[in-house]
Amino acid sequence: MSDAHDRPATPAPRRRDPAPSARAHTTRSIPLDAGAPGVVAAARTAARAFVTDHPRADDTLVETVGLVVSELVTNAVRHAPGPCVLELEHTEARVRVTVHDTAGAHPVPRPRDPQRPHGHGLELVRSLAVLSVLDTPTGKAVTARVPYSRTGPDPETVT
């Protein structure tokens, strides 16, 4: 006589939600202590977890958002004197990554220079996402919009 307890348990495969629009507009706000050790890694880990939990996420999107968050939070930590906030949002077409910081100066892209060992982060982010900067009462908000798919037109920017 066989008992269900005698059979090895097999984990159920992870099932993606078949209706992405049901959770399309999910938002998370994460206050960051810019002076804390490991703040960039913690922000990247939180962003990857946020993206992974979405039905439209794939490995490429998770890694792309992680890279974008690393670059934007690193800039905030290096150039802003106070705390910062990481905001993540899923929309219909993309993941929106926004870093609020206390510096008023906008980031300025440098000219391409393969000989320069540092300072390519903004250039990298601009190659992966649509980047914008808005002044805020306490500093600025740098937003990168990373599309779910790298193919086809972006429905939020097509007129």
CORMO-V436939 format. One record per pair of residues at least 12 apart in sequence whose ideal C-beta (glycine too) atoms are under 6 Angstrom apart, sorted by sequence separation. I is the first residue (numbers start at 1). J is the second residue. D is the distance in Angstrom with one decimal. If there is no record, write none. Layout:
i: <I | I>
j: <J | J>
d: <D | D>
//
This chain:
i: <86 | 109 | 131 | 48 | 51 | 109 | 84 | 85 | 107 | 129 | 130 | 30 | 129 | 84 | 129 | 47 | 48 | 47 | 125 | 82 | 80 | 81 | 28 | 44 | 47 | 80 | 76 | 80 | 79 | 44 | 76 | 43 | 44 | 73 | 72 | 106 | 69 | 68 | 40 | 43 | 65 | 75 | 40 | 40 | 20 | 104 | 20 | 54 | 102 | 103 | 102 | 17 | 50 | 101 | 16 | 47 | 100 | 34 | 43 | 98 | 99 | 51 | 98 | 97 | 34 | 96 | 34 | 71 | 94 | 95 | 32 | 94 | 94 | 31 | 32 | 71 | 30 | 68 | 29 | 28 | 68 | 27 | 93 | 93 | 26 | 64 | 24 | 24 | 72 | 68 | 68 | 65 | 64 | 56>
j: <99 | 122 | 144 | 62 | 65 | 123 | 99 | 100 | 122 | 144 | 145 | 46 | 145 | 101 | 146 | 65 | 66 | 66 | 144 | 102 | 101 | 102 | 50 | 66 | 69 | 102 | 99 | 103 | 103 | 69 | 101 | 69 | 70 | 99 | 99 | 133 | 97 | 97 | 70 | 73 | 95 | 107 | 73 | 74 | 55 | 139 | 56 | 90 | 138 | 139 | 139 | 55 | 88 | 139 | 55 | 88 | 141 | 77 | 86 | 141 | 142 | 95 | 143 | 144 | 83 | 145 | 84 | 121 | 145 | 146 | 84 | 146 | 147 | 85 | 86 | 125 | 86 | 125 | 87 | 88 | 129 | 89 | 155 | 156 | 90 | 128 | 90 | 92 | 142 | 144 | 146 | 146 | 146 | 148>
d: <5.7 | 4.9 | 5.3 | 5.3 | 4.8 | 6.0 | 5.8 | 4.4 | 5.4 | 3.8 | 4.5 | 5.5 | 5.6 | 4.3 | 4.5 | 5.3 | 4.8 | 5.8 | 5.5 | 3.7 | 3.6 | 5.7 | 5.3 | 4.8 | 4.1 | 4.8 | 5.1 | 3.9 | 5.3 | 5.2 | 4.0 | 5.3 | 5.0 | 5.9 | 4.4 | 4.7 | 5.7 | 5.4 | 5.7 | 4.5 | 5.3 | 6.0 | 5.1 | 5.4 | 4.5 | 5.8 | 4.8 | 5.3 | 5.8 | 5.4 | 4.1 | 4.0 | 4.8 | 5.1 | 4.7 | 5.9 | 4.9 | 4.7 | 5.2 | 5.3 | 5.1 | 5.9 | 4.4 | 4.7 | 5.9 | 5.3 | 5.4 | 3.9 | 4.9 | 4.8 | 5.0 | 5.6 | 4.7 | 5.3 | 5.8 | 5.1 | 4.5 | 5.4 | 5.0 | 4.8 | 5.7 | 4.5 | 5.0 | 5.2 | 4.6 | 5.5 | 6.0 | 5.2 | 5.6 | 4.9 | 6.0 | 5.5 | 5.6 | 4.8>
//
